[in-house]
Amino acid sequence: MSLTISSSRLIATFMVLLLLLSSGFSSPSSSTLRSIHQRYHLDNHNYKDALTKSILFFEGQRSGKLPPNQRMTWRSNSGLSDGSALNVDLVGGYYDAGDNMKFGFPMAFTTTMLSWSLIEFGDLMNSELPNAEDAVRWGTDFLLKATSHPDTIYVQVGDPNMDHACWERPEDMDTPRSVFKVDNNNPGSDIAGEVAAALAAASIVFRKCDPSYSNLLLQRAITVFTFADKYRGPYSAGLKPEVCPFYCSYSGYQDELLWGAAWLHKATSNPTYLSYVQANGRNLGADEFDNMFSWDNKHVGARILLSKEFLIHTTKKECQNVKALEEYKEHADSFICSVIPGAPFSSSQYTPGGLLFKMSGSNMQYVTSTSFLLLTYAKYLTSARTVVYCGGSVVTPARLRSIAKNQVDYLLGDNPLKMSYMVGYGSKYPHRIHHRGSSLPSVAAHPTKIQCHDGFSMFNSQSPNPNDLTGAVVGGPDQNDQFPDERSDYQRSEPATYINAPLVGALAYLARPFGQV
């Protein structure tokens, strides 16, 4: 990790802490937080409906030629010549958020988290499982295209500055579809490590239902990880003007190498990857403290994932080498303790209404990723018949599930504004989200092309979006639980694929039949 990147991250973290302290934030006790959630509790939520919509959202983010079974029918084909700038086929994939960009870094993380959601909770999805698998495949099909040339990954399609200067539908976009790549001369271990993780995780998803596709994904994951490890460096070093400040790799590339190796260990059971983790973990930041899990920083996710190996195999008294992963379980416990309200080592802040608050921009991504990790770790702890010790406090799997449930319930409407932050769920939800396709009339309703700058009349309008991006979760309220529902407020009103991806798993668990752990 370079000094510049490390310093930027420290400064950003320090500024956020100052903001939280100046806003009167505190880490409430467990009983205080429970009383807050009880105060705003609505009727029982329909988690099954929320799950359906959270998966449907991804169809609204699709780029490329849409399939006949496309359910988000106000969308049409787009980006059909993507990749032609470098004579490669990069049609497909996802637009990351409310723009018409295809950023590979968050797209790969989205695919990893969708896959992890299915791996842990897919057996609870019932009729939604095929739709969730389709969402994963839409991402992996693109990642296979992006990694089709040896020692090269096509990491981005579109010029972000020119794209953001326009407010137009993806079906109309006429801004340059520039293509950017990393290779052995301009490495990108971070994005390569994440792509390897995504492909490896997805290979597990398709192992039974589509073995040949699963094998293709796994073999590509192995190749991409080798590239990531051999040619080390952050992708934002060589592509800074193109990827910053949008998706700079602020945390460096070390976490993605650890994350990618962890997923390859899980997907292959090849001892080579466990040996890699054991030999390189410390140099890759395994023992650094992090209390945030996102598209940028994967350390916490890797620790949770690797801790399962220690918990399960230790319980079975097999695989002595896995005992070396005990430190990952200890670090995973530290993360858990940092989230528990009132715990001796708690470092997380909550809004007056009880929402976990990490950052002022797109805070809901941390809510959904943390909720997923809590539920997943609770599953691992239950299998191992153990608990977490936070100082003198015992934290049970049931406690982790309760915290995660409260966070998801806040997102769905148990909050001071009685507002669901998922479009289309509940009677009150955001109607002016920061999203080009949703905010402009569809091609079917308005066949005439909407030029680059013509869409800003709608951007500046107070009218509700004509197309509901059903299932989209927006950035969420501020530190005081306030949400203006303004299209221009991208920090709070913009949805993103990586907000929804971990939520899919959390909702699948919460929608389970009563009594099923």
N, C-alpha and C positions, 0 to 999 in steps of 0.2 A: 504494500500500500504506500503510495507516494506521500510525502510530507504535505503537499498542497491539498490532496484529497482528504487526508486525515485531519488537517487543520480546519478545512471547510466544514467537515462533519462535526468537529468539536464545537466550533463557533455556532453552527446551527442548533446543536443540542443545547448549548448554554443559553442561547436567545429564547428557545422554547421554555426552558426552565424559568427564566426571568419572567416570561409572559405568564406562566402558570402561577408563580408566586405573587406577582403583582395583581393577579385577578382573584386573589383570595382562595386559591386552590388548596385543598388538603387531601390527604389520603384518609377517607372516612373509615370508621370502625365497621366491622362486619355487620353488627346489629343495626347501625345507622343506615347502611346501604340497603339492608333488607327492608327497613321501614320506608325508605324512599321508594323502592320498587313496589311495595304494597300500596303506597299512596296513589301511584299512577297506574295501577294494574287495571286493565280492561277485561272484558270477557275473554274466555279461553281462545287462544289464537288458532287459526286453521293453518297449521304448519304444512300440511299436505298441499294446500292451495299456494302457499308461499314458495314451497319447493318447486312446484310446477312452473310458477312464474319466474323464479330465479334461473331456471334452466332455459326457459323460452327466451329470456333476454339475449342470450348469445346468438340467436338467429337474427336479431336486430343489428348485431355488430359484424355480421358476415360480409366479407369482401369476395368478389369473384362472381361466377355464374351460380345462381341460386337453384337448388334442386326442386323437383316438382312438389315435394312434400313440405316446402317452406311454409311455416305457419304465421310468421310475421309478414303478412301479405302486403303491407304498404311499402316494403323494401323491394328493390329491383336489382338487376345485375349491375356490377360496378367494378372498376379496376381490371377490365378484361385484357389490357395490354401490359399489366404490371410485370416488370422484369425486362421488357423489350429494350430498355436503355442499355443493358449489358448483354442482350441476346440470351436471356435465360427466362424460364417460365416461373414467375412468382405470383401467379394468379391464385387468389384464395386467401385464407387466413382471416384474421380479425382486425378491425379498427379498434385501437386500444380504449378509446373513450368517446368524447363528443366531437372529435375531429375526423378527418379522412386519412389519417396516417396509419401506417403499419410499422410499429416499433417492435422489433424482434425480442428485445429484452423482456418487457412486460408480457408479450404474447407467450413466450416460453414459460414464464412463471405461472401465468394463467393456466396453461396446459398441465403443468406439474400439479398445481393445486386442484384442478378438476379431477385429475387422475387419482391423486391421494384421497380426495373425497369419495371416489368410487371404490377404491381399495379398502378403505375403512368402513364405509357405510353404504356401499352399493347394494348390499343384500337387503337393505331396508327401503330401497327406492321403488320397488314393485314396478308399476306400469311406467314410471318415469325413467327407469334404467336405460331403455333404448335411446331415449332423447338425450340423456346425459352422455352416453357413449358416442352419440353423433356429435355432441359438442366437443368432446375430446378429439375425435377423429378429424373434425374440421381444422383443429389446431395442428395435429400431427401431420396431416397431409401437406400442409404448408411447410412445416419444419423439415420434412423429407425433401421437398423441393429446394429449400434454402441451404441444405447441406449435401446436395447432389454432386458437387465438385470436391475432390480431395483437398484437404487443408484450406478450405474456404467456407465461410458462412456468410450468406447474404442476410444482413442484419436489419435493414430498414428500406422501406419503399416510400418515397415522398420527401419533399422539401418542407420541413416543419414550419419555417418562417413564412414561406409563401402560402402554405396551406392555411396557416392561422390568420393570414391577412384576408382570407376569403370566408364568407359564410354561405356555403353552397352544399347541395345534396351530394352524397357520394356518387350518385348516378350521373351527375352533371360535371363533376370536378374536371377542371382543365388546367390545374396547376401542374408543374413538372413532377413526373413520377420518377424522380431520381432514385438510383439504387446504390446502396452503400454496403461494403463488405469488410470482413476481417480475413486475414490470411497469415501465412508464416512470416511475411514482412511487416504486417501491421496486425499484431495479435489481439485477441479479445478473449482471454481466459474466463472472464466473468460471464459473458453471454454464451460462450461455448460450453462452459460448465453447466449453465442453466438449461441449455438446449439438450445436453446429454441427460440431465436429470429428468426433463420432460419426456424424452423418448423412452428412457428406461422405465419410468413410472407408468407410462401409457402401455408399454409392452406387457406389464402385469395385468392391466385392465383387459387387454384383448387376448390374453394367454389361452383362455378356454373357448371363447366365442369365435376367434379368428386367429388360429395359431400361426398361419403363414405371415399375416400382417404383424403379429406380435414379434415374430422372429426378425422380420425386416427392421422394425423399430429398435429392437435390442442390439442388433449388429451395428446399426447406424449410431446408436448411443455409445457403444464401445469405441468406434472410430472417432467420433466427435470428442469424447473425453480424452483420448490419446492426444489429439490435436490441442485441446485446451491446456493439458499439462505440459506438453512439449514446448509450445510457444507461449510463454507466459507474459502477461501484461494486461492492463485494463483497456477495454475497447474504447472508452471515452478519451484515452490519451491520443489516439490517432484520428478519432472522429469527433473531437470536441465541438466544433461549430455545428455539426449535424445532430448530435444527441444531447448536448447540454444547452439549457438547463433542464431539458425535458426528462431524460432518463440517463443522467450521468451515473456512473458507478461510484457513488460516494464511499461505499464501504470497501472498495477494492475488489479484487478477484479471488482472494483467498477463501472466502466463505462459499463461493460457487464451486470451487474445486472440492472442498470438503462435502458439500451438498451433493454434487454429482457423483462422487465416489460412494457416498452413503446409499444413493439410489441404485447404483450399479451393483453394490453388494447385495442389496435386497432383491434386485431383479435376477441376478445370476447365481448367487450363493457361491461365487468364485472367491476363494480365500485371498486372491490377489488384491481385491479391493478393501478387504478388512485389514490386510497388511499395510496397504497404502494409507488408510485412515490412521492406523497405529503409528506408522513411521512419520507421517507428515502433519498429523493433527495439530500439534503445538505450534508449528511454523505457520499453519493456516488459520491461527486464531481460535483454536478450539477452547482455550481456557480464558478467553476474553469475556468480560461480562457484557451481555446485551439483553435488553428487555423489550426489544422491538423486532417483529418479524414482518418482512415486506418483500416486494419485488426487488429491492436493493440489497437487503441484508438477510441471509439465509442461515446464520449461525444457530439461532434458536431452533429453527425447523430441523436442521441436521442433528442437533442434540436430542430432540424428542424422538426422531426417527431411529437414531442409533441406540438410544436408551431402551427401546423395545427389545433389541437383540440381547442386551444384558439382562433385562427383567425376565424375559421368557426363557432364555436358555439357562439362566442361573436357577430358575425355578425347576427346570427339568434336569439339573445337574449334568449338563452335557456341554461340550464345546468349551474347554477351559480357556482357549484364546479369547473368547468373547468377554471374559471377565475383565479384560483390559479396557472394555468400554464402560466400566463402572464410573469413570470420571465424567462421561457424557450424561449418565443418569444424575450425578451430583449437580452438574451444570443445568440440566433440565429442571431439577428441583429448585435451583436458585431462581430460574425464570418464573416458575410457578409461584414461589414465595413473593416475588416482586409484584405479582398481579393481585394477590390475595389482600383484600381490604383489611386493615388493622393488624396484619401479620408483622412480626418484628422487623422483617427486612423488606417490607412493602415499599416500592418506589413509584407506583402507578398513581395517577391522578384521575379523579372522577368529577364530572360536572355536578352541579347541585341536583340535577335530576337523575344522577346515577350512571351516566354514560362514561365508559373508559375514554380518556382523552389523552392522546399522544401528540398530535400535531394539528395546527389550525387548518392546514390544507388537506382535503380528502381524508379526514380522520376516520371515517367509517371503514377504511381498508384495514386499519389496525384493530378495530372492533371485531370484524369478521375473521381476520386471521387469528387473533388471540382466542376467540370463541372456539374456532376449529381446533386449535392446539389443546385447549383445555379439555374438550370432549374426547379428543384422540388420546391424550395422556391418561385421562380417566379410564378409558378402555384398556390401555396397557396395564395400569395399576390394578384394575379389577382382575385381569387375567393372572397377574402375579400375586394377587391377594396381599397387596401392600399399600402403604400410604406415603404421604410426603410430610416431612418434619420441617416446620418453619420455626426455628428457635425452639421454644417450649410448646408450640402449637402443633396439633396434629391436623392435617388437612386430608380429608377422605376423598375418594373419587366422587362421592355424592356431592360434596361441597364444590368441586370443580364444575360438575354438571349444572349445579344451581347458579353459579356465577355466569357461566356461558348462556344459560337459558335467559337469565335476566337481561343480558346484553342484547340477545336476539329479540327479546320481547320489547325492549326499548326501541330498537330499530323498527319493529312492526307496529308501534303505536303507544306503548306504555311509557309515556314521557310527558313533560309539562304541557306541550302543545297538542297532545293527543293526535299526533301526526305520524303516519307511516312514512318511512323514508324509502320504501320500495314502491315504485310506480305501479299503479294498478291494484295494490293490495290495500284493503280497508276502504273506508269512506272518505278519508282525508289523506292526500298524498301530494307530492310536488307536481305542479302542472306546467312549470316553465323551466324545465331542466336545460342545462347547457349542453345541447346536442344538436348538431346541424340537421341530420335526417329527421329527427323527431319534431323539430321546430318549424320545418318548412313543409308545404303541402307535398304529398306524394306525387310520383310521376303519373299515376293513374288519375289523380284528382287535378293535376296541373301538368299536362304533357309538355308544355313549352319550357325550354331550358331556363333555369334561374341563374343569371350570371354571377360571377364572383362577388361583386359588391352589392348586388341587388338584394341579397338575402339579409343584409343588415337592417333593413326596415322591419323585418320580423324579429331580428335579434333585439332591437331596441323597443319592441312592442311589449305591452303588458298582457297581450292576449295569451291564452293557454296554448301549448303546443298542439297542433292539429293531429299528431300521431302519438299515441301512447307507446312509449318504449317499455312495454309491460315487463315487469320483473327487475328493471334497472334500479340499483341502489345508488343513491347520490352520496356526495361527500359528507353530508350530514350537518348537524347544528354546530354552533360555536361553543366556546367554553362555558357560556351561560345558558345553554339549551335553546338559543334563539336561531331561527331559520327564516330568512326573508323570502325564499322562493323567487329569486331573481335570476333570470337567464344569464346575466352578465357576471354573476358571482360564481365563477368556475370552481373556486376552492370548496364551496358547499353544495353547488347545484349540478356538478358534472358527475356522471356515472363512469365506471371503468370496469373492464373485464376482471381485473384482479381484486376488485371489491367483492364481486359475486362469486368467484371461483371457490374460495374456502367456505362461503356461506352455504353453498350447495350441500356440502358434507354435514354442516351443523344442522341444517333444516331436515336433512334425511334422518338424522338421529332423533330430532325432536318430533318428527312425524311418525315415529315408530309406533307399533301397536302397544297399547297400555301394558305395562309390566315387563316389557322386553328391555333388558339393559343394553 
